[in-house]
Amino acid sequence: METKIIELIAEHFGIPTPEINRAFELRKDLNATDLELADFFQILEDTFNITISKNDALNLVTIDDLITYVADHAEEIT
């Protein structure tokens, strides 16, 4: 699941996969705007069949937070 999330981040934000670090902050290190993050969260919701509430989204600061959140809320994917 972590690998898939990092691949999605790389594709969406145009960052080479090897350069992505779990400690990266979504807004600061990915230079993501609120609109870009909303679009990305929609991709995660569609990919992992989850819903990320507005309140939960505000608490997702780092890539590690995001990976943990998705792992805790996603259905098993094959």
Residue pairs with C-beta under 8 A, 6 or more apart in sequence:
1 48
1 67
1 70
1 71
1 74
1 77
2 67
2 71
4 47
4 77
5 44
5 63
5 66
5 67
5 70
6 17
6 20
6 63
7 17
8 40
8 43
8 44
8 47
9 15
9 20
9 30
9 40
9 63
10 16
10 17
10 20
12 36
12 39
12 40
12 43
13 30
13 31
13 32
13 36
13 40
15 30
20 63
21 29
21 63
22 62
22 63
22 64
22 67
23 62
23 63
23 64
24 30
24 62
24 63
25 61
25 62
26 32
26 37
26 60
26 61
26 62
26 63
26 66
27 33
27 37
27 61
32 40
37 57
38 57
41 52
41 57
44 50
44 52
44 66
44 70
45 51
45 52
47 77
48 70
48 73
48 74
48 75
48 77
49 74
49 75
49 77
50 70
50 73
50 74
50 75
51 73
52 60
52 69
52 73
56 69
59 65
60 66
60 69
